[in-house]
Each structure stands twice: as structure tokens, then as C-alpha cells.
Amino acid sequence: MSTVWGFTLTAVLPIIGVSCCALAADDRTESDRLQAFHEEVLPILQKNCLKCHSGEEPKGGLELTSRNAILTGGDSGPAVDADDPEASLLIEAINYESFEMPPTGKLPAESIAILTAWVKQGAPMPDGEIDVEVEHAGPPQVNEQTRNHWSFRALERPDVPTVSHAEWIANPIDAFVLSRLESAGLTPAPPADRRTLMRRVHYDLLGLPPTPEGVAAFAADDSPDAYEQLIERLLDSPHYGEHWARYWLDIVRYAESNSYERDNPKPFVWRYRDYVIDAFNNDKPYDRFIREQLAGDELPDATAETIIATGYYRLGLWDDEPVDAELAFYDGLDDIAATTAQAFLGLTMNCARCHDHKLDPISQHDYYSFISFFRNIRHYGVRADETVFAASVRDISTPEQRAAFEAERIAHEQRVAELRTELDAVENEIRPHLAGGEKDDFQDDAVRLRIIEKQIGRHITQDAFDEYARRRKEWTDLRNFPPQSAHQALCIKEHGAECPPTFLLARGSPKAKGEEVLPAFPVVLSPPEPHIAVPEDGESCGRRLALANWIADPANPLTARVMANRIWQWHFGRGIVRSPNNLGLQGDAPTHPQLLDWLASEFIARGWSIKEMHRLILTSNTYRMSSPGQSAGLEQDPQNDLFWRFDMRRLRAEEIRDSILAVNGSLNLDKMHGPSIYEVIPAEVLAGQSRPGHGWGESSPADRRRRSIYIHVKRSLAVPLLAAFDAADTDFTCPVRFATTQPTQALTLLNSEFVGSEARVFAEFVRENAGDERRDQVALLLGRVTQRPPNENEITRGVELMELLETDHGLSRADALRYYCVLALNLNEFVYLD
């Protein structure tokens, strides 16, 4: 591709219906020629050239906004030759004779003729520079147009629309949805039957299957508020928080290890997970939820709980031996800024780290002003794990707990000293009898046990040596494992009240510091100035609280919209905006913008209560629609953008595992919170680690049957079943999980050790509760898997299959039942939710 004068022109936009007759006439006055320039030439230049060749830094040094600039030219010389106009480079370029301009396609012949005639006449133009309005070339700018982007505008509650079929309206949500459907000539799907609705809302709120008895009771309950009572029972369940916390943990890239080669565990990180579970169970207002995570330590009423909440900052990756420590520090800040902006604001601010954002009106200055809110944070650690405790772990014990720990510590030190005295006494008796190299070696404490062992029968008895060995082991263990307070939390720490300066980094490099920037919010949002006050304890600079207060302010145009969209997404499988982490210019447009604004307004009006939003959404007829397709909807709206039906979905990875344990009767729901558990991982999977099995513990059988949210999340070692069914990538914020269909999923449910062992448990449960009669076994088994009574045909087919496995494949009666359990766990009706 050729260029003219070292620059590239923008794409051509043809000029239709312009005649070159006026320019070709030689007898026109100067006034006529200037008028022709404005009417014929300028539109061509404005639409095809001036985007790049005007302003402070025109491409190739060529400016086309004045005759003097055109005659002077750019890097390749004059654009118009005043002495020989027909030889001008501009004419050659537009005719593709030497250079090729525009590079994306030659101008229409009529436009070329107009420009050629103009150049031959000496390029007449008005004196001075012409005023032009051209589309900005480059990143979007902050202007009235970008400020008016739907998500950047101030939030206003829209009026609820009027619809023709008002009888379908259960609450305002339905009016917004039905209004769009009626405009498109579509009708909403019929309501789901009670069994389907019961299963749907049970998974929706708890992530667990209902019991067959619970489904039957709900189906038989004809009280007018039976459904509302069901919702309240589920919202009151402690297992609600266990399920809904997982959504938030995906967004904040929750993991319990640091990644990189060692991938060591993050101390006490599970407390943050438990904090999120409790926040959902207690219906913590979302604005408070924001403030506690971003600045829980800077709140006037800070508590152990709010300090635990700041563990949010410590969930990312950490390289414990970086090549460039300063760059690693800024990588950590970028991870925090990216997660914060996307999670709470739906903005991809991290795209402006090295240059102005290419798609949104967010400058590099905006980015580093945002970074400055976090600039005083201490890095997660320096190198060794001990540095992590210094920089990221804080004591959260009560005075009573601290006193108890201090007593434990003193007792530990006393016992270590007592043992050392006893060991010294034995060693002092042996030392005079040593000679030569042994005498020298004995100075090394690590080899004394081996040397003393050689003295058995001469200078020490076997019993005395055994006692010495026992006490040495106790002494070694106590020294290596001193008591640590269990009341500690992974959290944020800062360097103090004085914050170091933040500089704009050219190309994102810490080695290329530019101008200093101060804390500020993105300009395009027309924000206020940050109000920063240093906390009284002087342990931090107060910037994070200023940021948290702005994000949690009802006047912030993004915060409520982002979370309302997420709540909708977690109920319906997709958001009103399909790109929940990106509400910027290039994010997906909302399918129902007025509905989203109404939901966001309602969210604030209801005290930022997530449970109130559940009640609102779940009691709408939009939520209670059935999932089967209708010909008109499938033809006109195959993606269901208008919500004319409820979308079927596959269970999420954790739901599948938890459901398997639930239906076979082994799920441990009694124990909540606490340190994470370790699922059994096959040796072949562990062998993929650089140190096979390193960092993966062993839990008791009872603990291994706890819910999946309590499984240790190690970045370099995924639990196979969870990985196969698209568990979140914990390296980055995960707003939407994939729902892939791949061979490993079928292989996992058919052949994995986990499913095989759980099928065995299931078979034993069936025998204990249904006896040996096969028809009873099939009825119980299918009823638990599908949460409905199986029909006679299904029971008969199940019995026939087990008999076939015995007669034709030589399986025992017990193994035939176990294999049938495997089959049942592979049913679409078990894995999919209507």
C-alpha cells in the first residue's frame, strides 16, 4: 500500500451528485471560485482527508486547512505545485499514479475530476485556515456525544409502559418485557408447570436440587401465596449464601493460591470467601458491601469483618521472584484497577494502561488517576512467604483471644527451653568421649542424633537414647511449628498516611515516568472531586475510602446499573447487557434499556437489597415463563433477546457436583465456613504438577462431601470435574462462564473416579431405602435424579437394563445397579434446568 507525503488518508466516502462544470469554467470570478470550493471541494476533503490532516499533529506533517499549508506541504514536499499544478503530488495520489490515496479505495471519477480541476486552477481557498468539523481520528474523546452514552448518563427512573394485555402483568418488570414483545408481534410463553418452577427457583437460589417430597408438597399446595412462601424459605436458607457467593467470587477472581511456579497458598484467604457467603445470607446492602471490600479498614466503624473484606485486594496472582520487582508492583496495581473498574463500574479501564483507551473515552491520564487511589497499598509480599505475613496479614483477635494466644506462646517458649536444657545435658555427657572428626561434626546440631546413636552400649543406654530421640523430635517440631494465632486475616495494608506520588507511565513502563497525576474519577462520567480524609489511626491515606464512597454513591451512573444487570443475568442466564463487565461504548447495548434503568432505580430505592431484587424478579411472570420454543419466537427472535421465553441452561460445574452428592444422600450440609477442603484428585492429574501433589492436602471423608464452594482453589491444579464443566478462570475477573459442549464432559460423567465412586454410594443408598425389589429401586433412583415420579415405561426400561447387564454382560446384581446409577447421573434431565 502506497502513502503520500508520509501519511495515510481515511476511507473514502463517495460524494454523490456533484458536478465539476463550475470548477472547469475559466471565466468565473474569485468569489465564484471560493463558493465552488465550499460547495464542491471542501465536502470531499472533509469526508476523506481532514480527519488526519488537520489539527495540532497532522499526519505526515501535511495540513489541508489552508492554501499556504497545502503549498508548503508535508514530509514529502508540497501537495500542490504552484508553478506546474498538473504535476502536483495530490493529483498523482488521487489517480493512484505514484502514491495511492485513499489506501482503502480509489475515489469516484467525479470526485477526482473536481479535485483535479481545483488544483489546476491553483487550489483557490479562503484566506487563513478554514473551520472544519471532522470525525476524530483515534481514541474516543470526552464530549457531549460520549457523555451521552446510555450508561454514562445520570440514572433516571423511567415510566412503566402501558401494554395491551395488562392481565399478564404481575409486576412492572412484565410491563417492560411485554411492551417490547407486543411491538414485535410476539407473545410470552405459557407459564411453567409447578414442578418445573419449583426445580428452577430451588437451583436458582440454592444451587441444589429440591427433594422429590418437597416438589410434591409444592405441587399440591393450592394456597395463593405458596410460591411466595417458597421463595422466602429459600432466601432464609443458609445455603443461599453458599450458592450466590460463587457468582461474586467469579467476578473478583477468587483463588486460594498465588500461581506461578510455586503456586503457594494464600494464608487465611478462606475468610474472605466466608465473608461473601455471610454478606449474601445477611442481605448486606450492596453499597455497604462495596465500601467494606474497597476500604473496610478505613471505615469509621471498622471491625474484624470489614478488615476481612479487604482480602479482596489479595486475591490476584503474585510472582514471588519477579525479574523486575517494580514492574511486578505495577502489574499488581493494574490487576486491582482492572478488577475494581470492571466489577463495580463495568469499565475496562485497564485498556488505558499503555495508551489512551482505543474504544472508550478513557485517557491514560484517567487510568493513572484511578491507579493513584491504590498507590499507597503495600505489595502482597516481597519474596518469601514470611513477607506476605508482614505485608498482607493482620491480627483480628479480640482482647480475650489475644490473651489466650499470648499464654499459649509463652508456654510454647518455656517448653522449647526445657527440652533444649534436657538435650544439652545428654549431649554434654557424650561430648568428652568423642574424638577426631566426630568431635568436629558434633558442633553441627543437625548430626548429633546420628553421632550419639553410635555411642549406644558404650556411653548411653538404648532406653536413654530412645528418650533423647523422642525429646529431640518434640523440640524440632515445636521450633518448626510455633503457635500462630488462628484469628488472623489476609487483608490490605498501606505504607502509612503519606502517599507516594503517582506518575503517568509512558507505554505502561515504570522506567518511563511522565507527569504526576492526582486521584480523580473518569472525566467522561462528569464526577465530583474526590473527598479524601486521612483516617485517625494514620495507617493509611484515606484514598480508597474516597473511591469507595464515589462508587457506592447513588449518583454514580454505573454502579446500580452494573449490579442490577448482574442480578438479572444470574437469574436468566444472560444480562440485559450481554457484556456485564463492559458497559462502555463498545460493550453490548442493552436489549431493554428502560427496564435496566428501572431495575437500577428500584435497587437503590429498596436500600441496595439483593434479596429484595430476588423477590421482585422471581415473582414476575417473565421469570415464570416456560422454556419450550414457539415457531413465531424462534423465527423472529432465535436468540431470545426479547425474553419471550425462559432459556434452558445447563447446571454450573459446582451445581453438578453438589447435585450428585445431594441425590445420593451424602452431601454434607451441616458444616459451613472454615478452611477449605481437598477433593480426591487422581494421581495422573497430580503428576502434571512440577512437584506432583505439592500443595494439595487430604481431607476427611465427611469434609470431602461438603459443598463445592469450600474446595481449595489452586490456580495450577483444577479439580477435573469442575474444570470439565467450565469453572471460572481465576486469573482474571470472570463475568460470564462459558457453557461448552466437549468430549471431556461426557467422559467425566461416565468414566471418572469421582462419578464411579459416587454411583457406588448412590447404589447403596437405593438398596437401603428401596430394598431389593428392582422396580422400587428404579422408582426411588429416578425420582431423586429428576425430582418427579417416573412413569411406568421409565421404570420398566430401568429394570430391563439392569437385567440385561446381568445376563448379557455378566455383571453382579450390585454392579448392575451401580451402572444404572451412572446412567441416571448422565440424564439430560438431571444436568439441564428448564
PyMOL commands that set and color helices and strands:
alter all, ss='L'
color gray80, all
select helices_A, chain A and resi 21-24+30-48+59-61+67-72+85-87+89-94+109-120+144-147+166-168+172-184+194-206+212-220+226-236+238-251+270-281+286-295+304-314+325-345+349-352+364-374+385-392+399-433+436-441+445-453+462-480+506-508+523-525+543-551+559-572+593-605+610-618+631-636+653-663+683-686+703-705+708-710+720-724+743-751+753-770+774-786+792-807+813-825+828-831
alter helices_A, ss='H'
color red, helices_A
select strands_A, chain A and resi 393-395+488-490+502-505+513-517+649-650+832-833
alter strands_A, ss='S'
color yellow, strands_A
deselect
rebuild
show_as cartoon
